[in-house]
């Protein structure tokens, strides 16, 4: 493992590299926005078995938080940071692996690159449960997630925790369980939330980025992106499947829908997820189209 801070971005961004060096490299983009890379671990390290995986904490989250984060952080600044990371680490040909918000960030970057506003063009895209590509689908996701958090199953788990006495008996375990319940709605089986590495989201960063997107809709712009792409989504993801279907159609990409899986396939269906990704990477050329 190697790690450090970027030198070319407006503020230093923490990065870490896993896997063998000297061969194929993947740039992995975490979700959020306003989160950090390490909640993808340890499961996503499966990608580093035979390829180098570079992760970085996006500006405003994790170890890339700074005093000047009070300045507005937008989707454009995140795209510019991504471009700087790509250039600093000489990641051409560029393969982006984006999870959740990271998937949307990869698409925003790709659209900007296709229109000459960022470089280099991506050579390949792997999108894992990408965040909704329009405001309408995002609103539907928010409604779906809120409904799941209020489901009888989720309520039963909260009641069980409240009656357990864990808060007084073991505050650390109680905080862990509280986190698990806060993300249970992402999972097809809420009990699997226990296997997700805890994370924090910087609220003001998350809010400023989503607000900067306004009434966004990438469904038309994505047609200008031309590179091999794979889209994977859990069938039980609160994000509408129609969003990923639209992405796959626009990119002429392969779409893999995982049964018995919500928004976190690297926890819920890791074997199927990594099998699909490895198959895609093995049969696609890293040469830019």
N, C-alpha and C positions, 0 to 999 in steps of 0.2 A: 504494500500500500504506500502511495505517495500522497502528500497533501501540501497545501499552502494557500496563498492569497493571490488573486490576479493583480497584474501590474498595469493593465491597459484600460480598465473600466473606470468610470468617474469615481467610484468608491471601491475599495478592495472587496472582492467576493471570495468566500472560502470555497475551495475545491478539493476533491479527493479522487484518486484514481485507484481502481482495483483491477486485478487480472494481469495477464502477460503483456509486456511491452514489445514494441517492434513489429506488431502485426496490425490487424484490423482494429479500429477504434470506434466506440459508440459514445455519443454524448447523450446522457440520460437526464431528462428534465422532470423534476418533481412537480407535484400538484400544489394546490393552494387556491389562489395566490396568497403569498405572505407566510408560507410554511418553510420547510427545510428538507434536505435530501434524505436524512437518515431514517425517516419512517418507512422508506422503501426497503430498508435492510432488516434482517439479513437475506430475505427471500430473493431480491433482485440481483444479488451477487451471483445467482445461477448463470446470468448472462456473461459473467466474467470468467467462466471456466476456460474458454478458449479465445476470448476477445477482451481487449482492454476497455473498461467502462469508466468514463469520466463523469462525475457528478459535481454539481456546484449548488450552493445555497443562493437562490435568487435574491436580489437586492431587497432588503427590508425584512428578511426572515432568517432564522437560525443564526449562524455565525457571520452572516452578512448584514447584520443590523448595525446601524451607525447613528451618531448623533444627528447628522443631517438628513436622516430618514423622515424628518418632519416635513421636508420638501415633498411636493406631490410626486408620487411614483405612479406612472401610467403604463398602459400596455406598450406604448411606444418606447418608453425607457427600458422596459424589460426586453423588447426586441433588440434595441441597440446594445444592451448588455450581452445578450446572446450572440450577436454578431461579433462583438469584441472578444468574447471567449473563444469562438470558433477561430478567429484570426490569430489570437495569442497562442493557441495550442496547435495551430496549423492543421486543422481537422478536415482537410480536403483529401479525398472525397468525403463529404459530410453525410453521416448517418445519424439522424435524430430519433431518439426513443422517448416519446412523451407520454406521461401518465396523467390522466385527469386534466387539470388546468395546464400541466406541461404539454399535453397533447394539443390543446388549443393554442398555447404559445408557439409550438412547432408549426402549426398551421398559419398563424399570424406572421411568423417569420417567413414562411414559404411564400405566402401571398406577396409580402413586401419584396422578397427576392425576385419573384416572377415579374414584378413591375419595376425592377431596377432600383429599389430603395434599400436593399440589403444585399450582402454578398458574403460567402458564395451561395449559389443555388444548392439546395439539398440534393444529394444523390439518392437517398432512400429515406423513407419515413416509416416508423413503427409507432402506431397510435393505440394506446391501451386505455380503454374506456375514456376517450377524450371528452372534455367538458363540452357542453352544448354549443353549437356553432351559430346560434341565433338567440336573441333576447327572449323570443317567445318560448323556445325550448328550455331556456334556463328557468323561466318562470314556471314552466310545467315541472321541471326537476325539483324546484324548491317546494312546490305543492306536494309532489310525490314523497319527498323526503320527510316533510312535516307530518304527513299522514302516517308514514311508517313509524315515526317516533312516537306517535300517539296510538299505535295499534295495541290490541289486547296483549300480544306477546311482549312488546316493549314495556307496557305498563306493568305486567306481571314481574318482569325482571327488576324494574325500579322498586316495586313494592317489596320484593324479596330482599333487595339491598337495604331498604329502609328498616326492615324488621330484623336484619341480621346482627345488629350491634357492632358491625365492623368499623364504623366511624370512630368509636371510642376504643375499640380493642386493637385496631391496627390501622392508624390513619394513612399510612403509605399504601396499603392494600386497598383501602377505601377510595383513595384518589385514583388509583389504577382502575378500579371497577367503575368509578364515575366516568372516567374517560371512555371506557368500553361502551357504556350505555349511551354516551353522547354520539357515538358513531355507529351504533347498532343498526340504524336505518339504512346504512350503505350495504349491508350484508343480506344475502338470501337467507342464511341461518344466523341470526344475531349472536348466537353463542360463539361463532368463529371470530368475533371482534376481539376475543382474548388474545389472539395471535398477532394482532396488529401492534407494531411498535408505536408507543405514544408520541404525539407531536403537538406543537402549539402553532397557532396561526396568529400573526400580527394583524389585529383587526383593522387598524387604520389603513394598512397597506392593502389588505384584501378589498376594503371598501373603495379606496381610491382607484384601484385598477379596474374593478367592475364598473365604477361610475365613468371612468374614462372611455370605456367601450360604448357607452350610450345604448342606442337602439341598434346594436350591431347585428349583422346578418352576413355570413361568409358564403352562403350557399352558391352564389353566382361567381364570386371571386375565386373560389377553389378550382374552378374549371381551368384557370390559367396556370395551375401547378402541374408540372409534368415530371414525375419520377416514380419509380416503383414504390408501392406503399402497401402496408398491411394495417388493417383496422381490426382490433379485437375488443369485444364488449360482452360483459355478462348479461345473460338474458333477463336477469332480475335486477339489473341496475336501475335505480330511481331516475337516472338520466334516460330520456326517451330514446328507444332504439332507433327511431326515425332519424335522429340527428346523426348517428354513426352510419346509418344506411345512406343518408345523403352525402356524407363525406366520402364513403366508399364509391358511390356512383360518380361523383364529381372527379375524383382522383383516378377512376378506373382501377380501384384497389381491390384486393382480396379482403373479404369481410368474414371473420370467424366469430360466431356467436356461441358462447359457452353456457351450457345448461347448468342449473343449480348453482348459479354464480351471480353475485351482485356487482358492486363497484370495485371490489378489491380482488381481482383474479389471482394476483401473485400470492395471496393468502388462501383464497377459497378454492381455486383450481390451478395450482402452480404447474403441475405436470402438463396439462393441456395447454396452458398459456405458453410455457417455455418451449414446448414441442412446436407450436405454431410459429413462434418467433425464430427459433433456430432453423426450421425448414425454410422460412422466407429468406433469412440472411444467407443460408447456404446456397440457395438457387438464384439469387439476384446479384448482379454485378455492382460493385461499388462505383463504377464509372458513371459520371453524370450523363443524364439523358439530354 
